Amino acid sequence: TKLDGGAMLGENGPVIGLTLRFDRIDSFWFTLIHELVHVADHLKNIEDAFIDNEIEKESEDEPKENEANKLAREAFIPRMIWSRSDAFRQRTPEAINRLAGELRIHPAIIAGRIRHETINYRILQNLVGQGEVRKLFPNVKWS
């Protein structure tokens, strides 16, 4: 499936699920923040639920999904900083690492944003943390 994550209200509070469909650091953080936006802004009743597949796709029919995507992008890299950064303009590992240091975030988050915005997932593969998330959950059986 193309399921990335979900958020709902349980009897004891919010529940967030992440599939780690893409076992990458950039995808993990984007998906987690996306689901947290749903919890904070969109979940009002226990019947509410968001099941997110192909999470980063924009759709005119889904304003809450678009809002969650926008806020997830802005959470780590505010638009004003992004548009003026060397990482945005040059897209080099050096510029990415510099901005990551300034923002105190993992370089994978910046590299992932570049890949998404350019729709080029072949670039910066060594910076997105491929294969680095699932191994942090050794007791989970991944199929």
Residue, then its C-alpha position, 0 to 999 in steps of 0.5 A: t500500500k502507499l500508506d504513510g501514517g495516520a492520526m486519530l483520537g482514541e479513548n485515552g487521547p491522540v494516536i499516531g501511526l507511522t508505517l515507515r514505508f520509506d525507511r528514511i530520516d527525512s520521510f520519518w520527520f515529515t510524516l510525524i510532523h504532518e500527523l502532529v498537525h492533524v492532532a493539533d489542528h484537525l482532530k476534534n471528535i473521537e470519530d475523526a481520523f486521518i489516514d494518509n497515503e502518498i502524504e506529500k501530494e497536494s490536492e485541491d480536494e483535501p485542504k486539511e492535508n494541504e495544511a498539514n503538508k505546509l506546516a510540516r514543511e515550515a516546522f523545521i525550515p521556515r519559508m523565509i529562511w529556506s528561500r534565502s538559503d544557499a541550500f535552496r539555491q545551490r543544493t550542494p551537500e556543503a550548503i545543506n550541512r551548513l543550513a542544517g547546522e544553523l537550524r540544528i536539524h538533521p541534513a536529511i530534512i533539508a535534502g528531502r525537501i530539495r528532492h521533493e520540491t525538484i521532484n528528483y528523488r535520484i539526487l542527494q540519496n546519501l543525505v536522506g538517511q536511507g535505511e536509518v529509521r527502522k533499525l531504531f525499532p529492533n523489536v518490530k517485525w518489518s514485512 
